[in-house]
Amino acid sequence: MSQKCEFQYNLLPFETIKEATKGDVDAVEEVLKHYDGYIDNLSRRKMYDEYGQIHYCVDETLKRRLQTKLLIKTLNFKIGN
């Protein structure tokens, strides 16, 4: 009995990555948009209200720092020939 597991990955097209490494504004925006949910998840922080209730919020400062790091790494990424 053989079962085939199929995984579907939502990958960015190679051309988008290639253009983003060259500094194309639209491609860079597409890269940031692609990782927005992941960055939101990494930026989520536990907060307490005045009644001691726990709330999870996105730390906007941390989110901007992560987006900046992604942008720098994208622009510095070298694609081989």
PDB file as gemmi writes it, atoms N, CA and C in Angstrom:
CRYST1    1.000    1.000    1.000  90.00  90.00  90.00 P 1                      
ATOM      1  N   MET A   1       0.848  -1.164   0.000  1.00  0.00           N  
ATOM      2  CA  MET A   1       0.000   0.000   0.000  1.00  0.00           C  
ATOM      3  C   MET A   1       0.902   1.237   0.000  1.00  0.00           C  
ATOM      4  N   SER A   2       0.831   1.966  -1.045  1.00  0.00           N  
ATOM      5  CA  SER A   2       1.669   3.155  -1.126  1.00  0.00           C  
ATOM      6  C   SER A   2       0.789   4.390  -1.127  1.00  0.00           C  
ATOM      7  N   GLN A   3       1.113   5.285  -0.236  1.00  0.00           N  
ATOM      8  CA  GLN A   3       0.388   6.545  -0.169  1.00  0.00           C  
ATOM      9  C   GLN A   3       1.293   7.649  -0.658  1.00  0.00           C  
ATOM     10  N   LYS A   4       0.734   8.510  -1.423  1.00  0.00           N  
ATOM     11  CA  LYS A   4       1.495   9.631  -1.935  1.00  0.00           C  
ATOM     12  C   LYS A   4       1.089  10.880  -1.166  1.00  0.00           C  
ATOM     13  N   CYS A   5       2.048  11.509  -0.549  1.00  0.00           N  
ATOM     14  CA  CYS A   5       1.786  12.765   0.150  1.00  0.00           C  
ATOM     15  C   CYS A   5       2.087  13.902  -0.806  1.00  0.00           C  
ATOM     16  N   GLU A   6       1.131  14.741  -0.985  1.00  0.00           N  
ATOM     17  CA  GLU A   6       1.349  15.889  -1.844  1.00  0.00           C  
ATOM     18  C   GLU A   6       1.347  17.151  -0.995  1.00  0.00           C  
ATOM     19  N   PHE A   7       2.406  17.889  -1.122  1.00  0.00           N  
ATOM     20  CA  PHE A   7       2.520  19.161  -0.437  1.00  0.00           C  
ATOM     21  C   PHE A   7       2.466  20.251  -1.484  1.00  0.00           C  
ATOM     22  N   GLN A   8       1.749  21.273  -1.184  1.00  0.00           N  
ATOM     23  CA  GLN A   8       1.679  22.385  -2.100  1.00  0.00           C  
ATOM     24  C   GLN A   8       2.297  23.592  -1.407  1.00  0.00           C  
ATOM     25  N   TYR A   9       3.355  24.079  -1.985  1.00  0.00           N  
ATOM     26  CA  TYR A   9       4.048  25.224  -1.433  1.00  0.00           C  
ATOM     27  C   TYR A   9       3.704  26.460  -2.230  1.00  0.00           C  
ATOM     28  N   ASN A  10       3.458  27.521  -1.532  1.00  0.00           N  
ATOM     29  CA  ASN A  10       3.171  28.795  -2.166  1.00  0.00           C  
ATOM     30  C   ASN A  10       4.494  29.552  -2.279  1.00  0.00           C  
ATOM     31  N   LEU A  11       5.237  29.254  -3.336  1.00  0.00           N  
ATOM     32  CA  LEU A  11       6.558  29.844  -3.515  1.00  0.00           C  
ATOM     33  C   LEU A  11       6.480  31.084  -4.395  1.00  0.00           C  
ATOM     34  N   LEU A  12       7.415  31.981  -4.148  1.00  0.00           N  
ATOM     35  CA  LEU A  12       7.541  33.139  -5.015  1.00  0.00           C  
ATOM     36  C   LEU A  12       8.167  32.695  -6.335  1.00  0.00           C  
ATOM     37  N   PRO A  13       7.709  33.239  -7.446  1.00  0.00           N  
ATOM     38  CA  PRO A  13       8.339  32.904  -8.723  1.00  0.00           C  
ATOM     39  C   PRO A  13       9.802  33.368  -8.738  1.00  0.00           C  
ATOM     40  N   PHE A  14      10.648  32.604  -9.405  1.00  0.00           N  
ATOM     41  CA  PHE A  14      12.071  32.929  -9.487  1.00  0.00           C  
ATOM     42  C   PHE A  14      12.284  34.326 -10.066  1.00  0.00           C  
ATOM     43  N   GLU A  15      11.506  34.680 -11.080  1.00  0.00           N  
ATOM     44  CA  GLU A  15      11.654  35.998 -11.717  1.00  0.00           C  
ATOM     45  C   GLU A  15      11.396  37.130 -10.725  1.00  0.00           C  
ATOM     46  N   THR A  16      10.444  36.932  -9.830  1.00  0.00           N  
ATOM     47  CA  THR A  16      10.149  37.953  -8.814  1.00  0.00           C  
ATOM     48  C   THR A  16      11.349  38.125  -7.893  1.00  0.00           C  
ATOM     49  N   ILE A  17      11.935  37.006  -7.464  1.00  0.00           N  
ATOM     50  CA  ILE A  17      13.110  37.070  -6.589  1.00  0.00           C  
ATOM     51  C   ILE A  17      14.269  37.738  -7.317  1.00  0.00           C  
ATOM     52  N   LYS A  18      14.467  37.357  -8.558  1.00  0.00           N  
ATOM     53  CA  LYS A  18      15.560  37.912  -9.362  1.00  0.00           C  
ATOM     54  C   LYS A  18      15.409  39.426  -9.502  1.00  0.00           C  
ATOM     55  N   GLU A  19      14.192  39.876  -9.792  1.00  0.00           N  
ATOM     56  CA  GLU A  19      13.955  41.311  -9.941  1.00  0.00           C  
ATOM     57  C   GLU A  19      14.082  42.045  -8.603  1.00  0.00           C  
ATOM     58  N   ALA A  20      13.657  41.398  -7.529  1.00  0.00           N  
ATOM     59  CA  ALA A  20      13.766  42.012  -6.198  1.00  0.00           C  
ATOM     60  C   ALA A  20      15.230  42.213  -5.811  1.00  0.00           C  
ATOM     61  N   THR A  21      16.103  41.265  -6.174  1.00  0.00           N  
ATOM     62  CA  THR A  21      17.525  41.408  -5.850  1.00  0.00           C  
ATOM     63  C   THR A  21      18.155  42.567  -6.622  1.00  0.00           C  
ATOM     64  N   LYS A  22      17.525  42.950  -7.729  1.00  0.00           N  
ATOM     65  CA  LYS A  22      18.015  44.086  -8.521  1.00  0.00           C  
ATOM     66  C   LYS A  22      17.436  45.405  -8.035  1.00  0.00           C  
ATOM     67  N   GLY A  23      16.485  45.342  -7.070  1.00  0.00           N  
ATOM     68  CA  GLY A  23      15.914  46.548  -6.502  1.00  0.00           C  
ATOM     69  C   GLY A  23      14.605  46.989  -7.133  1.00  0.00           C  
ATOM     70  N   ASP A  24      13.992  46.135  -7.954  1.00  0.00           N  
ATOM     71  CA  ASP A  24      12.701  46.479  -8.559  1.00  0.00           C  
ATOM     72  C   ASP A  24      11.663  46.662  -7.450  1.00  0.00           C  
ATOM     73  N   VAL A  25      11.062  47.841  -7.394  1.00  0.00           N  
ATOM     74  CA  VAL A  25      10.156  48.205  -6.298  1.00  0.00           C  
ATOM     75  C   VAL A  25       8.951  47.270  -6.228  1.00  0.00           C  
ATOM     76  N   ASP A  26       8.349  46.968  -7.383  1.00  0.00           N  
ATOM     77  CA  ASP A  26       7.174  46.090  -7.384  1.00  0.00           C  
ATOM     78  C   ASP A  26       7.524  44.688  -6.902  1.00  0.00           C  
ATOM     79  N   ALA A  27       8.679  44.185  -7.303  1.00  0.00           N  
ATOM     80  CA  ALA A  27       9.106  42.853  -6.887  1.00  0.00           C  
ATOM     81  C   ALA A  27       9.406  42.819  -5.389  1.00  0.00           C  
ATOM     82  N   VAL A  28      10.042  43.868  -4.886  1.00  0.00           N  
ATOM     83  CA  VAL A  28      10.348  43.949  -3.449  1.00  0.00           C  
ATOM     84  C   VAL A  28       9.042  43.981  -2.649  1.00  0.00           C  
ATOM     85  N   GLU A  29       8.064  44.753  -3.124  1.00  0.00           N  
ATOM     86  CA  GLU A  29       6.763  44.796  -2.447  1.00  0.00           C  
ATOM     87  C   GLU A  29       6.099  43.424  -2.452  1.00  0.00           C  
ATOM     88  N   GLU A  30       6.247  42.687  -3.556  1.00  0.00           N  
ATOM     89  CA  GLU A  30       5.663  41.347  -3.630  1.00  0.00           C  
ATOM     90  C   GLU A  30       6.333  40.391  -2.636  1.00  0.00           C  
ATOM     91  N   VAL A  31       7.649  40.521  -2.474  1.00  0.00           N  
ATOM     92  CA  VAL A  31       8.373  39.693  -1.493  1.00  0.00           C  
ATOM     93  C   VAL A  31       7.885  40.022  -0.086  1.00  0.00           C  
ATOM     94  N   LEU A  32       7.796  41.306   0.242  1.00  0.00           N  
ATOM     95  CA  LEU A  32       7.318  41.709   1.567  1.00  0.00           C  
ATOM     96  C   LEU A  32       5.885  41.244   1.810  1.00  0.00           C  
ATOM     97  N   LYS A  33       5.049  41.355   0.792  1.00  0.00           N  
ATOM     98  CA  LYS A  33       3.652  40.910   0.910  1.00  0.00           C  
ATOM     99  C   LYS A  33       3.586  39.398   1.123  1.00  0.00           C  
ATOM    100  N   HIS A  34       4.446  38.660   0.417  1.00  0.00           N  
ATOM    101  CA  HIS A  34       4.461  37.199   0.525  1.00  0.00           C  
ATOM    102  C   HIS A  34       4.772  36.754   1.962  1.00  0.00           C  
ATOM    103  N   TYR A  35       5.693  37.453   2.615  1.00  0.00           N  
ATOM    104  CA  TYR A  35       6.115  37.071   3.964  1.00  0.00           C  
ATOM    105  C   TYR A  35       5.384  37.830   5.068  1.00  0.00           C  
ATOM    106  N   ASP A  36       4.388  38.643   4.723  1.00  0.00           N  
ATOM    107  CA  ASP A  36       3.702  39.473   5.704  1.00  0.00           C  
ATOM    108  C   ASP A  36       3.063  38.663   6.834  1.00  0.00           C  
ATOM    109  N   GLY A  37       2.373  37.583   6.507  1.00  0.00           N  
ATOM    110  CA  GLY A  37       1.735  36.763   7.539  1.00  0.00           C  
ATOM    111  C   GLY A  37       2.745  36.117   8.466  1.00  0.00           C  
ATOM    112  N   TYR A  38       3.847  35.642   7.897  1.00  0.00           N  
ATOM    113  CA  TYR A  38       4.906  35.020   8.690  1.00  0.00           C  
ATOM    114  C   TYR A  38       5.536  36.052   9.626  1.00  0.00           C  
ATOM    115  N   ILE A  39       5.790  37.244   9.097  1.00  0.00           N  
ATOM    116  CA  ILE A  39       6.377  38.302   9.917  1.00  0.00           C  
ATOM    117  C   ILE A  39       5.404  38.731  11.011  1.00  0.00           C  
ATOM    118  N   ASP A  40       4.115  38.810  10.689  1.00  0.00           N  
ATOM    119  CA  ASP A  40       3.111  39.109  11.724  1.00  0.00           C  
ATOM    120  C   ASP A  40       3.165  38.084  12.844  1.00  0.00           C  
ATOM    121  N   ASN A  41       3.267  36.826  12.470  1.00  0.00           N  
ATOM    122  CA  ASN A  41       3.320  35.750  13.461  1.00  0.00           C  
ATOM    123  C   ASN A  41       4.568  35.874  14.339  1.00  0.00           C  
ATOM    124  N   LEU A  42       5.704  36.188  13.730  1.00  0.00           N  
ATOM    125  CA  LEU A  42       6.937  36.355  14.507  1.00  0.00           C  
ATOM    126  C   LEU A  42       6.882  37.593  15.403  1.00  0.00           C  
ATOM    127  N   SER A  43       6.092  38.579  15.010  1.00  0.00           N  
ATOM    128  CA  SER A  43       6.020  39.848  15.745  1.00  0.00           C  
ATOM    129  C   SER A  43       4.939  39.859  16.818  1.00  0.00           C  
ATOM    130  N   ARG A  44       4.213  38.778  16.958  1.00  0.00           N  
ATOM    131  CA  ARG A  44       3.103  38.730  17.913  1.00  0.00           C  
ATOM    132  C   ARG A  44       3.647  38.695  19.344  1.00  0.00           C  
ATOM    133  N   ARG A  45       3.084  39.564  20.180  1.00  0.00           N  
ATOM    134  CA  ARG A  45       3.502  39.663  21.572  1.00  0.00           C  
ATOM    135  C   ARG A  45       2.289  39.554  22.492  1.00  0.00           C  
ATOM    136  N   LYS A  46       2.523  39.003  23.666  1.00  0.00           N  
ATOM    137  CA  LYS A  46       1.469  38.870  24.673  1.00  0.00           C  
ATOM    138  C   LYS A  46       1.368  40.179  25.444  1.00  0.00           C  
ATOM    139  N   MET A  47       0.164  40.720  25.503  1.00  0.00           N  
ATOM    140  CA  MET A  47      -0.089  41.962  26.226  1.00  0.00           C  
ATOM    141  C   MET A  47      -1.195  41.713  27.250  1.00  0.00           C  
ATOM    142  N   TYR A  48      -1.168  42.472  28.314  1.00  0.00           N  
ATOM    143  CA  TYR A  48      -2.194  42.375  29.355  1.00  0.00           C  
ATOM    144  C   TYR A  48      -2.941  43.696  29.430  1.00  0.00           C  
ATOM    145  N   ASP A  49      -4.268  43.621  29.525  1.00  0.00           N  
ATOM    146  CA  ASP A  49      -5.040  44.847  29.695  1.00  0.00           C  
ATOM    147  C   ASP A  49      -5.132  45.181  31.186  1.00  0.00           C  
ATOM    148  N   GLU A  50      -5.863  46.250  31.487  1.00  0.00           N  
ATOM    149  CA  GLU A  50      -5.949  46.705  32.887  1.00  0.00           C  
ATOM    150  C   GLU A  50      -6.642  45.714  33.811  1.00  0.00           C  
ATOM    151  N   TYR A  51      -7.352  44.723  33.239  1.00  0.00           N  
ATOM    152  CA  TYR A  51      -8.026  43.697  34.038  1.00  0.00           C  
ATOM    153  C   TYR A  51      -7.228  42.396  34.120  1.00  0.00           C  
ATOM    154  N   GLY A  52      -6.042  42.391  33.570  1.00  0.00           N  
ATOM    155  CA  GLY A  52      -5.203  41.203  33.603  1.00  0.00           C  
ATOM    156  C   GLY A  52      -5.505  40.205  32.499  1.00  0.00           C  
ATOM    157  N   GLN A  53      -6.381  40.571  31.568  1.00  0.00           N  
ATOM    158  CA  GLN A  53      -6.714  39.693  30.447  1.00  0.00           C  
ATOM    159  C   GLN A  53      -5.558  39.683  29.446  1.00  0.00           C  
ATOM    160  N   ILE A  54      -5.293  38.525  28.892  1.00  0.00           N  
ATOM    161  CA  ILE A  54      -4.214  38.384  27.911  1.00  0.00           C  
ATOM    162  C   ILE A  54      -4.754  38.683  26.515  1.00  0.00           C  
ATOM    163  N   HIS A  55      -3.998  39.485  25.781  1.00  0.00           N  
ATOM    164  CA  HIS A  55      -4.298  39.781  24.382  1.00  0.00           C  
ATOM    165  C   HIS A  55      -3.003  39.624  23.592  1.00  0.00           C  
ATOM    166  N   TYR A  56      -3.113  39.142  22.377  1.00  0.00           N  
ATOM    167  CA  TYR A  56      -1.950  39.021  21.506  1.00  0.00           C  
ATOM    168  C   TYR A  56      -2.039  40.094  20.433  1.00  0.00           C  
ATOM    169  N   CYS A  57      -0.992  40.878  20.336  1.00  0.00           N  
ATOM    170  CA  CYS A  57      -0.954  41.990  19.385  1.00  0.00           C  
ATOM    171  C   CYS A  57       0.343  41.925  18.591  1.00  0.00           C  
ATOM    172  N   VAL A  58       0.310  42.515  17.420  1.00  0.00           N  
ATOM    173  CA  VAL A  58       1.514  42.609  16.603  1.00  0.00           C  
ATOM    174  C   VAL A  58       2.319  43.811  17.085  1.00  0.00           C  
ATOM    175  N   ASP A  59       3.566  43.550  17.431  1.00  0.00           N  
ATOM    176  CA  ASP A  59       4.489  44.616  17.827  1.00  0.00           C  
ATOM    177  C   ASP A  59       4.976  45.267  16.532  1.00  0.00           C  
ATOM    178  N   GLU A  60       4.452  46.453  16.232  1.00  0.00           N  
ATOM    179  CA  GLU A  60       4.740  47.117  14.958  1.00  0.00           C  
ATOM    180  C   GLU A  60       6.223  47.466  14.806  1.00  0.00           C  
ATOM    181  N   THR A  61       6.888  47.797  15.898  1.00  0.00           N  
ATOM    182  CA  THR A  61       8.315  48.111  15.837  1.00  0.00           C  
ATOM    183  C   THR A  61       9.107  46.879  15.428  1.00  0.00           C  
ATOM    184  N   LEU A  62       8.811  45.761  16.054  1.00  0.00           N  
ATOM    185  CA  LEU A  62       9.485  44.514  15.709  1.00  0.00           C  
ATOM    186  C   LEU A  62       9.173  44.110  14.275  1.00  0.00           C  
ATOM    187  N   LYS A  63       7.923  44.294  13.857  1.00  0.00           N  
ATOM    188  CA  LYS A  63       7.528  43.957  12.490  1.00  0.00           C  
ATOM    189  C   LYS A  63       8.351  44.760  11.483  1.00  0.00           C  
ATOM    190  N   ARG A  64       8.490  46.052  11.710  1.00  0.00           N  
ATOM    191  CA  ARG A  64       9.277  46.905  10.796  1.00  0.00           C  
ATOM    192  C   ARG A  64      10.743  46.481  10.771  1.00  0.00           C  
ATOM    193  N   ARG A  65      11.277  46.098  11.926  1.00  0.00           N  
ATOM    194  CA  ARG A  65      12.674  45.633  11.971  1.00  0.00           C  
ATOM    195  C   ARG A  65      12.857  44.355  11.161  1.00  0.00           C  
ATOM    196  N   LEU A  66      11.903  43.426  11.278  1.00  0.00           N  
ATOM    197  CA  LEU A  66      11.979  42.181  10.516  1.00  0.00           C  
ATOM    198  C   LEU A  66      11.816  42.443   9.015  1.00  0.00           C  
ATOM    199  N   GLN A  67      10.926  43.346   8.657  1.00  0.00           N  
ATOM    200  CA  GLN A  67      10.762  43.696   7.246  1.00  0.00           C  
ATOM    201  C   GLN A  67      12.036  44.334   6.689  1.00  0.00           C  
ATOM    202  N   THR A  68      12.660  45.172   7.483  1.00  0.00           N  
ATOM    203  CA  THR A  68      13.906  45.812   7.063  1.00  0.00           C  
ATOM    204  C   THR A  68      15.002  44.778   6.857  1.00  0.00           C  
ATOM    205  N   LYS A  69      15.110  43.825   7.774  1.00  0.00           N  
ATOM    206  CA  LYS A  69      16.112  42.754   7.624  1.00  0.00           C  
ATOM    207  C   LYS A  69      15.858  41.935   6.371  1.00  0.00           C  
ATOM    208  N   LEU A  70      14.595  41.606   6.117  1.00  0.00           N  
ATOM    209  CA  LEU A  70      14.253  40.856   4.907  1.00  0.00           C  
ATOM    210  C   LEU A  70      14.618  41.654   3.668  1.00  0.00           C  
ATOM    211  N   LEU A  71      14.337  42.939   3.682  1.00  0.00           N  
ATOM    212  CA  LEU A  71      14.657  43.797   2.549  1.00  0.00           C  
ATOM    213  C   LEU A  71      16.170  43.847   2.303  1.00  0.00           C  
ATOM    214  N   ILE A  72      16.937  44.022   3.355  1.00  0.00           N  
ATOM    215  CA  ILE A  72      18.407  44.077   3.224  1.00  0.00           C  
ATOM    216  C   ILE A  72      18.943  42.754   2.685  1.00  0.00           C  
ATOM    217  N   LYS A  73      18.477  41.639   3.242  1.00  0.00           N  
ATOM    218  CA  LYS A  73      18.944  40.325   2.779  1.00  0.00           C  
ATOM    219  C   LYS A  73      18.541  40.077   1.326  1.00  0.00           C  
ATOM    220  N   THR A  74      17.362  40.534   0.952  1.00  0.00           N  
ATOM    221  CA  THR A  74      16.898  40.353  -0.431  1.00  0.00           C  
ATOM    222  C   THR A  74      17.772  41.147  -1.387  1.00  0.00           C  
ATOM    223  N   LEU A  75      18.052  42.382  -1.049  1.00  0.00           N  
ATOM    224  CA  LEU A  75      18.856  43.225  -1.933  1.00  0.00           C  
ATOM    225  C   LEU A  75      20.322  42.757  -2.004  1.00  0.00           C  
ATOM    226  N   ASN A  76      20.809  42.117  -0.952  1.00  0.00           N  
ATOM    227  CA  ASN A  76      22.191  41.619  -0.941  1.00  0.00           C  
ATOM    228  C   ASN A  76      22.339  40.202  -1.479  1.00  0.00           C  
ATOM    229  N   PHE A  77      21.220  39.559  -1.788  1.00  0.00           N  
ATOM    230  CA  PHE A  77      21.240  38.175  -2.253  1.00  0.00           C  
ATOM    231  C   PHE A  77      21.847  38.106  -3.657  1.00  0.00           C  
ATOM    232  N   LYS A  78      22.789  37.199  -3.837  1.00  0.00           N  
ATOM    233  CA  LYS A  78      23.462  37.022  -5.132  1.00  0.00           C  
ATOM    234  C   LYS A  78      22.967  35.747  -5.784  1.00  0.00           C  
ATOM    235  N   ILE A  79      22.494  35.879  -7.004  1.00  0.00           N  
ATOM    236  CA  ILE A  79      22.044  34.724  -7.774  1.00  0.00           C  
ATOM    237  C   ILE A  79      23.169  34.325  -8.721  1.00  0.00           C  
ATOM    238  N   GLY A  80      23.569  33.054  -8.648  1.00  0.00           N  
ATOM    239  CA  GLY A  80      24.654  32.558  -9.503  1.00  0.00           C  
ATOM    240  C   GLY A  80      24.241  32.503 -10.966  1.00  0.00           C  
ATOM    241  N   ASN A  81      25.227  32.409 -11.831  1.00  0.00           N  
ATOM    242  CA  ASN A  81      24.954  32.375 -13.281  1.00  0.00           C  
ATOM    243  C   ASN A  81      24.441  31.045 -13.719  1.00  0.00           C  
TER     244      ASN A  81                                                      
END                                                                             
